[in-house]
Amino acid sequence: MIVHLPTIKQLQYLVALRQHGHFGRAAEACFVTQSTLSAGLREVENLLGVVLVERTRRVVRFTPLGSKIAEKALRVLRESEARGLRGEEAELDEREPSLESRLEAALELLRLLRLRAL
């Protein structure tokens, strides 16, 4: 079974939005446009089949599941930085997060999704 995971860049978008609480400021922090950041987050939501962020004109509100996934994303990003990744998508080499850490991330996301379904 092929498990599609969010990209490092998409995880950065999610974490930036969590830290800044505002799409415009998060986009600036990621050096992308607001529409690029928003589209990247929508792709993650579509990939996972869940809403991570409730969007209104005035407020960005993370869902409980979105908050948990953002926390996990921060841990994955810290691990990838420790291994030498800096936001670019890596080729399969020693800089890429290990299969074990990728599998752990996928399993954690699936566990969170199951908890949400209960």
N, C-alpha and C positions, 0 to 999 in steps of 0.2 A: 504494500500500500504506500503510495506517495503522499507525504505530508507536506503541504505548502506552508511555509512559515513567512511571517512578515520579514521584510528586509531590514538591514541595519538602519538605513535611512528612514524608513517608516517608524522604527522604534525611536529614533531620535526626534522625529516630529511629535510623537505621542508624549515623550518625556518633556520636550520643550513646552508643549501646550499645558501639561500638568504644572510645570514650574512657573509659567508666565500667566496662565489663566486667561489668555487673550490670543486670538488667532493672529492678529497683526504682529504683536510682539514676539510670539513664538516663531513666526515666519522670519522676522528680522534676525532672530537668534540663530536660525538655521540657514540664513542667507538664501532664502527662496521667497517667491511671492506667496501671498496669502492663499491664492487659489491652488497653487502647487501643494502647499501644506495640507489644505482641506481635502484635496483630491487624494493625497497619499493616505490620509487618515480614513477616508471613505473606503479606499481599497482594503485597508486592514479590517475594517468593520465588515465588508463584504466577504473577505477571506474567512473570517471567523464566524460570520453569520449572526453577529450581535451588534448592538449599539453601544459604543464606548463613551460617547460624548453627546449630551443633549445640547443642541444648538438653538439659541434664540438670538434676537438682535442685540440684546444687552448682556446676556450671561452665557458663559461656557460652564456647563455643569457635567462633571464626570459621573457616569453611572457607578454603582458600587463595584460592578465587575470591571468597568473601565479603570477605576482607581487601582484595583488589584493587579490588572494587567500592566498598567503604567509603572507600578512598583517593580514588577518582575522585569519589565523592559529596561528599567534603570540598572538592575543587577546584571542583565545580559550585556548592556552597553559597557558597564564597568569592566566586565570580564573580557569583552572583545578589545577594549582599549589596553588592558593589561597584556593582551596577546599581540598588540601592535596594529590593530585595525583602527582607522581614523575616519570612518564614515563612508569610505568608498567600498564598493562590493569587491570582495577578495576573490582571487582565483583559488582553486583548491591547492593550498600550500600550507606551510607551517603557521602562517599568520591567521588563518581562518579559525574561528571557534571550533573546538573539537566536536566530533560527532556526538560524544557523550553530552556535552553542554547543549548542543542543538536539540538532542532528543529530550533532555531534561526540560528544556524550555517548551517544547511541543507538548510533553506530558503535563507540565504545569498548566499550560493554557487549556488543555482538554479537561483537566481536573476542575479548573475554575469554571469552565463552561458547564460541566456536569452539576456543580454546586448551584449555579444560576438556575438550572432547569428544575431543581428541587423546590 
